[in-house]
């Protein structure tokens, strides 16, 4: 009777294959994440460009004050 349990330690060929698969998956994840982050940044820039950067108000409302102890 044979079992389907993996051998430990794995054979060198299996390790090399697993390392390459991990590297490939990591690269794919980083590329996808970078594209997603770039889209988020672009959307945020669009949203911020349509809003005024400072409130539109009367400058006469500004009061210069000093705190005295």
Backbone atoms as SQL, in Angstrom:
CREATE TABLE atoms (id INTEGER PRIMARY KEY, chain TEXT, resi INTEGER, resn TEXT, atom TEXT, x REAL, y REAL, z REAL);
INSERT INTO atoms VALUES
  (1, 'A', 1, 'UNK', 'N', 0.841, -1.171, 0.000),
  (2, 'A', 1, 'UNK', 'CA', 0.000, 0.000, 0.000),
  (3, 'A', 1, 'UNK', 'C', 0.892, 1.242, 0.000),
  (4, 'A', 2, 'UNK', 'N', 0.594, 2.168, -0.893),
  (5, 'A', 2, 'UNK', 'CA', 1.362, 3.413, -0.961),
  (6, 'A', 2, 'UNK', 'C', 0.497, 4.562, -0.469),
  (7, 'A', 3, 'UNK', 'N', 1.162, 5.497, 0.139),
  (8, 'A', 3, 'UNK', 'CA', 0.450, 6.682, 0.616),
  (9, 'A', 3, 'UNK', 'C', 0.795, 7.867, -0.273),
  (10, 'A', 4, 'UNK', 'N', -0.035, 8.859, -0.290),
  (11, 'A', 4, 'UNK', 'CA', 0.203, 10.041, -1.122),
  (12, 'A', 4, 'UNK', 'C', 0.815, 11.188, -0.325),
  (13, 'A', 5, 'UNK', 'N', 1.371, 10.860, 0.826),
  (14, 'A', 5, 'UNK', 'CA', 2.003, 11.890, 1.645),
  (15, 'A', 5, 'UNK', 'C', 3.285, 12.365, 0.982),
  (16, 'A', 6, 'UNK', 'N', 3.574, 13.659, 1.047),
  (17, 'A', 6, 'UNK', 'CA', 4.810, 14.165, 0.445),
  (18, 'A', 6, 'UNK', 'C', 6.033, 13.686, 1.204),
  (19, 'A', 7, 'UNK', 'N', 7.109, 13.517, 0.472),
  (20, 'A', 7, 'UNK', 'CA', 8.379, 13.121, 1.099),
  (21, 'A', 7, 'UNK', 'C', 8.993, 14.300, 1.804),
  (22, 'A', 8, 'UNK', 'N', 9.608, 14.008, 2.908),
  (23, 'A', 8, 'UNK', 'CA', 10.339, 15.065, 3.590),
  (24, 'A', 8, 'UNK', 'C', 11.727, 14.603, 3.889),
  (25, 'A', 9, 'UNK', 'N', 12.740, 15.284, 3.595),
  (26, 'A', 9, 'UNK', 'CA', 12.742, 16.533, 2.848),
  (27, 'A', 9, 'UNK', 'C', 12.456, 16.278, 1.372),
  (28, 'A', 10, 'UNK', 'N', 11.897, 17.258, 0.698),
  (29, 'A', 10, 'UNK', 'CA', 11.583, 17.078, -0.718),
  (30, 'A', 10, 'UNK', 'C', 12.857, 16.903, -1.547),
  (31, 'A', 11, 'UNK', 'N', 12.708, 16.324, -2.688),
  (32, 'A', 11, 'UNK', 'CA', 13.857, 16.147, -3.575),
  (33, 'A', 11, 'UNK', 'C', 14.303, 17.511, -4.098),
  (34, 'A', 12, 'UNK', 'N', 15.557, 17.608, -4.474),
  (35, 'A', 12, 'UNK', 'CA', 16.099, 18.886, -4.946),
  (36, 'A', 12, 'UNK', 'C', 15.354, 19.426, -6.160),
  (37, 'A', 13, 'UNK', 'N', 14.982, 18.588, -7.071),
  (38, 'A', 13, 'UNK', 'CA', 14.245, 19.032, -8.248),
  (39, 'A', 13, 'UNK', 'C', 12.914, 19.649, -7.868),
  (40, 'A', 14, 'UNK', 'N', 12.255, 19.059, -6.908),
  (41, 'A', 14, 'UNK', 'CA', 10.965, 19.583, -6.456),
  (42, 'A', 14, 'UNK', 'C', 11.155, 20.944, -5.789),
  (43, 'A', 15, 'UNK', 'N', 12.221, 21.086, -5.015),
  (44, 'A', 15, 'UNK', 'CA', 12.481, 22.366, -4.356),
  (45, 'A', 15, 'UNK', 'C', 12.730, 23.463, -5.388),
  (46, 'A', 16, 'UNK', 'N', 13.530, 23.162, -6.390),
  (47, 'A', 16, 'UNK', 'CA', 13.841, 24.150, -7.409),
  (48, 'A', 16, 'UNK', 'C', 12.573, 24.578, -8.126),
  (49, 'A', 17, 'UNK', 'N', 11.727, 23.618, -8.424),
  (50, 'A', 17, 'UNK', 'CA', 10.473, 23.922, -9.110),
  (51, 'A', 17, 'UNK', 'C', 9.577, 24.778, -8.210),
  (52, 'A', 18, 'UNK', 'N', 9.499, 24.440, -6.943),
  (53, 'A', 18, 'UNK', 'CA', 8.665, 25.203, -6.012),
  (54, 'A', 18, 'UNK', 'C', 9.172, 26.628, -5.856),
  (55, 'A', 19, 'UNK', 'N', 10.473, 26.814, -5.781),
  (56, 'A', 19, 'UNK', 'CA', 11.049, 28.152, -5.629),
  (57, 'A', 19, 'UNK', 'C', 10.717, 28.996, -6.856),
  (58, 'A', 20, 'UNK', 'N', 10.838, 28.423, -8.035),
  (59, 'A', 20, 'UNK', 'CA', 10.510, 29.152, -9.263),
  (60, 'A', 20, 'UNK', 'C', 9.031, 29.508, -9.303),
  (61, 'A', 21, 'UNK', 'N', 8.175, 28.595, -8.867),
  (62, 'A', 21, 'UNK', 'CA', 6.738, 28.871, -8.844),
  (63, 'A', 21, 'UNK', 'C', 6.430, 30.005, -7.869),
  (64, 'A', 22, 'UNK', 'N', 7.105, 30.012, -6.729),
  (65, 'A', 22, 'UNK', 'CA', 6.899, 31.077, -5.744),
  (66, 'A', 22, 'UNK', 'C', 7.386, 32.413, -6.295),
  (67, 'A', 23, 'UNK', 'N', 8.538, 32.424, -6.943),
  (68, 'A', 23, 'UNK', 'CA', 9.060, 33.659, -7.530),
  (69, 'A', 23, 'UNK', 'C', 8.108, 34.186, -8.599),
  (70, 'A', 24, 'UNK', 'N', 7.610, 33.296, -9.454),
  (71, 'A', 24, 'UNK', 'CA', 6.682, 33.708, -10.511),
  (72, 'A', 24, 'UNK', 'C', 5.392, 34.273, -9.920),
  (73, 'A', 25, 'UNK', 'N', 4.859, 33.610, -8.909),
  (74, 'A', 25, 'UNK', 'CA', 3.626, 34.073, -8.276),
  (75, 'A', 25, 'UNK', 'C', 3.845, 35.418, -7.576),
  (76, 'A', 26, 'UNK', 'N', 4.992, 35.586, -6.940),
  (77, 'A', 26, 'UNK', 'CA', 5.306, 36.844, -6.264),
  (78, 'A', 26, 'UNK', 'C', 5.416, 37.977, -7.268),
  (79, 'A', 27, 'UNK', 'N', 6.082, 37.728, -8.382),
  (80, 'A', 27, 'UNK', 'CA', 6.223, 38.751, -9.422),
  (81, 'A', 27, 'UNK', 'C', 4.853, 39.148, -9.983),
  (82, 'A', 28, 'UNK', 'N', 4.008, 38.161, -10.216),
  (83, 'A', 28, 'UNK', 'CA', 2.666, 38.438, -10.733),
  (84, 'A', 28, 'UNK', 'C', 1.866, 39.259, -9.722),
  (85, 'A', 29, 'UNK', 'N', 1.969, 38.918, -8.449),
  (86, 'A', 29, 'UNK', 'CA', 1.267, 39.651, -7.398),
  (87, 'A', 29, 'UNK', 'C', 1.752, 41.097, -7.328),
  (88, 'A', 30, 'UNK', 'N', 3.061, 41.314, -7.376),
  (89, 'A', 30, 'UNK', 'CA', 3.607, 42.664, -7.293),
  (90, 'A', 30, 'UNK', 'C', 3.184, 43.506, -8.497),
  (91, 'A', 31, 'UNK', 'N', 3.194, 42.914, -9.680),
  (92, 'A', 31, 'UNK', 'CA', 2.791, 43.631, -10.890),
  (93, 'A', 31, 'UNK', 'C', 1.328, 44.034, -10.809),
  (94, 'A', 32, 'UNK', 'N', 0.485, 43.109, -10.392),
  (95, 'A', 32, 'UNK', 'CA', -0.942, 43.389, -10.266),
  (96, 'A', 32, 'UNK', 'C', -1.190, 44.446, -9.197),
  (97, 'A', 33, 'UNK', 'N', -0.505, 44.336, -8.081),
  (98, 'A', 33, 'UNK', 'CA', -0.658, 45.291, -6.982),
  (99, 'A', 33, 'UNK', 'C', -0.223, 46.686, -7.415),
  (100, 'A', 34, 'UNK', 'N', 0.843, 46.773, -8.178),
  (101, 'A', 34, 'UNK', 'CA', 1.332, 48.066, -8.643),
  (102, 'A', 34, 'UNK', 'C', 0.313, 48.729, -9.572),
  (103, 'A', 35, 'UNK', 'N', -0.274, 47.950, -10.466),
  (104, 'A', 35, 'UNK', 'CA', -1.292, 48.485, -11.366),
  (105, 'A', 35, 'UNK', 'C', -2.511, 48.975, -10.603),
  (106, 'A', 36, 'UNK', 'N', -2.930, 48.202, -9.607),
  (107, 'A', 36, 'UNK', 'CA', -4.071, 48.575, -8.779),
  (108, 'A', 36, 'UNK', 'C', -3.778, 49.866, -8.013),
  (109, 'A', 37, 'UNK', 'N', -2.601, 49.961, -7.420),
  (110, 'A', 37, 'UNK', 'CA', -2.220, 51.150, -6.664),
  (111, 'A', 37, 'UNK', 'C', -2.165, 52.382, -7.565),
  (112, 'A', 38, 'UNK', 'N', -1.681, 52.196, -8.771),
  (113, 'A', 38, 'UNK', 'CA', -1.601, 53.309, -9.710),
  (114, 'A', 38, 'UNK', 'C', -3.003, 53.816, -10.063),
  (115, 'A', 39, 'UNK', 'N', -3.937, 52.891, -10.278),
  (116, 'A', 39, 'UNK', 'CA', -5.317, 53.293, -10.575),
  (117, 'A', 39, 'UNK', 'C', -5.936, 54.034, -9.401),
  (118, 'A', 40, 'UNK', 'N', -5.690, 53.574, -8.168),
  (119, 'A', 40, 'UNK', 'CA', -6.202, 54.268, -6.991),
  (120, 'A', 40, 'UNK', 'C', -5.642, 55.686, -6.902),
  (121, 'A', 41, 'UNK', 'N', -4.356, 55.835, -7.160),
  (122, 'A', 41, 'UNK', 'CA', -3.705, 57.138, -7.099),
  (123, 'A', 41, 'UNK', 'C', -4.303, 58.076, -8.145),
  (124, 'A', 42, 'UNK', 'N', -4.512, 57.578, -9.361),
  (125, 'A', 42, 'UNK', 'CA', -5.079, 58.401, -10.432),
  (126, 'A', 42, 'UNK', 'C', -6.500, 58.839, -10.096),
  (127, 'A', 43, 'UNK', 'N', -7.296, 57.930, -9.550),
  (128, 'A', 43, 'UNK', 'CA', -8.669, 58.270, -9.167),
  (129, 'A', 43, 'UNK', 'C', -8.686, 59.311, -8.046),
  (130, 'A', 44, 'UNK', 'N', -7.789, 59.186, -7.092),
  (131, 'A', 44, 'UNK', 'CA', -7.713, 60.153, -5.996),
  (132, 'A', 44, 'UNK', 'C', -7.283, 61.523, -6.528),
  (133, 'A', 45, 'UNK', 'N', -6.366, 61.535, -7.474),
  (134, 'A', 45, 'UNK', 'CA', -5.913, 62.801, -8.057),
  (135, 'A', 45, 'UNK', 'C', -7.058, 63.475, -8.812),
  (136, 'A', 46, 'UNK', 'N', -7.864, 62.698, -9.526),
  (137, 'A', 46, 'UNK', 'CA', -9.017, 63.259, -10.238),
  (138, 'A', 46, 'UNK', 'C', -10.016, 63.851, -9.251),
  (139, 'A', 47, 'UNK', 'N', -10.289, 63.124, -8.175),
  (140, 'A', 47, 'UNK', 'CA', -11.254, 63.590, -7.177),
  (141, 'A', 47, 'UNK', 'C', -10.763, 64.866, -6.498),
  (142, 'A', 48, 'UNK', 'N', -9.479, 64.944, -6.213),
  (143, 'A', 48, 'UNK', 'CA', -8.937, 66.119, -5.538),
  (144, 'A', 48, 'UNK', 'C', -8.828, 67.320, -6.463),
  (145, 'A', 49, 'UNK', 'N', -8.657, 67.098, -7.746),
  (146, 'A', 49, 'UNK', 'CA', -8.514, 68.222, -8.666),
  (147, 'A', 49, 'UNK', 'C', -9.846, 68.920, -8.903),
  (148, 'A', 50, 'UNK', 'N', -10.951, 68.244, -8.703),
  (149, 'A', 50, 'UNK', 'CA', -12.250, 68.867, -8.917),
  (150, 'A', 50, 'UNK', 'C', -12.715, 69.670, -7.700),
  (151, 'A', 51, 'UNK', 'N', -12.088, 69.474, -6.549),
  (152, 'A', 51, 'UNK', 'CA', -12.439, 70.207, -5.338),
  (153, 'A', 51, 'UNK', 'C', -11.532, 71.428, -5.208),
  (154, 'A', 52, 'UNK', 'N', -12.058, 72.530, -4.701),
  (155, 'A', 52, 'UNK', 'CA', -11.192, 73.698, -4.479),
  (156, 'A', 52, 'UNK', 'C', -10.155, 73.395, -3.405),
  (157, 'A', 53, 'UNK', 'N', -8.967, 73.947, -3.559),
  (158, 'A', 53, 'UNK', 'CA', -7.896, 73.653, -2.610),
  (159, 'A', 53, 'UNK', 'C', -8.053, 74.420, -1.302),
  (160, 'A', 54, 'UNK', 'N', -8.703, 75.567, -1.342),
  (161, 'A', 54, 'UNK', 'CA', -8.915, 76.357, -0.128),
  (162, 'A', 54, 'UNK', 'C', -10.371, 76.813, -0.099),
  (163, 'A', 55, 'UNK', 'N', -10.910, 76.946, 1.075),
  (164, 'A', 55, 'UNK', 'CA', -12.295, 77.416, 1.143),
  (165, 'A', 55, 'UNK', 'C', -12.420, 78.827, 0.583),
  (166, 'A', 56, 'UNK', 'N', -13.497, 79.079, -0.123),
  (167, 'A', 56, 'UNK', 'CA', -13.742, 80.396, -0.699),
  (168, 'A', 56, 'UNK', 'C', -14.488, 81.233, 0.330),
  (169, 'A', 57, 'UNK', 'N', -13.793, 82.117, 0.969),
  (170, 'A', 57, 'UNK', 'CA', -14.429, 82.932, 2.007),
  (171, 'A', 57, 'UNK', 'C', -13.857, 84.338, 1.996),
  (172, 'A', 58, 'UNK', 'N', -14.315, 85.115, 2.933),
  (173, 'A', 58, 'UNK', 'CA', -13.873, 86.490, 3.060),
  (174, 'A', 58, 'UNK', 'C', -12.627, 86.524, 3.941),
  (175, 'A', 59, 'UNK', 'N', -11.564, 87.181, 3.479),
  (176, 'A', 59, 'UNK', 'CA', -10.324, 87.259, 4.248),
  (177, 'A', 59, 'UNK', 'C', -10.466, 88.141, 5.478),
  (178, 'A', 60, 'UNK', 'N', -11.540, 88.948, 5.552),
  (179, 'A', 60, 'UNK', 'CA', -11.748, 89.820, 6.707),
  (180, 'A', 60, 'UNK', 'C', -12.049, 89.028, 7.971),
  (181, 'A', 61, 'UNK', 'N', -12.399, 87.753, 7.844),
  (182, 'A', 61, 'UNK', 'CA', -12.739, 86.929, 8.999),
  (183, 'A', 61, 'UNK', 'C', -11.505, 86.448, 9.760),
  (184, 'A', 62, 'UNK', 'N', -10.328, 86.608, 9.184),
  (185, 'A', 62, 'UNK', 'CA', -9.099, 86.128, 9.813),
  (186, 'A', 62, 'UNK', 'C', -8.688, 87.105, 10.919),
  (187, 'A', 63, 'UNK', 'N', -8.426, 86.562, 12.110),
  (188, 'A', 63, 'UNK', 'CA', -8.050, 87.384, 13.251),
  (189, 'A', 63, 'UNK', 'C', -6.687, 86.906, 13.752),
  (190, 'A', 64, 'UNK', 'N', -5.771, 87.816, 13.910),
  (191, 'A', 64, 'UNK', 'CA', -4.460, 87.496, 14.458),
  (192, 'A', 64, 'UNK', 'C', -4.550, 87.663, 15.969),
  (193, 'A', 65, 'UNK', 'N', -4.156, 86.623, 16.707),
  (194, 'A', 65, 'UNK', 'CA', -4.289, 86.675, 18.167),
  (195, 'A', 65, 'UNK', 'C', -3.024, 86.156, 18.818),
  (196, 'A', 66, 'UNK', 'N', -2.850, 86.544, 20.077),
  (197, 'A', 66, 'UNK', 'CA', -1.703, 86.115, 20.850),
  (198, 'A', 66, 'UNK', 'C', -2.200, 85.565, 22.176),
  (199, 'A', 67, 'UNK', 'N', -1.625, 84.440, 22.627),
  (200, 'A', 67, 'UNK', 'CA', -2.018, 83.857, 23.908),
  (201, 'A', 67, 'UNK', 'C', -1.126, 84.434, 24.990),
  (202, 'A', 68, 'UNK', 'N', -1.783, 84.971, 26.032),
  (203, 'A', 68, 'UNK', 'CA', -1.048, 85.576, 27.144),
  (204, 'A', 68, 'UNK', 'C', -1.356, 84.752, 28.387),
  (205, 'A', 69, 'UNK', 'N', -0.331, 84.277, 29.057),
  (206, 'A', 69, 'UNK', 'CA', -0.527, 83.514, 30.298),
  (207, 'A', 69, 'UNK', 'C', -0.589, 84.397, 31.495);
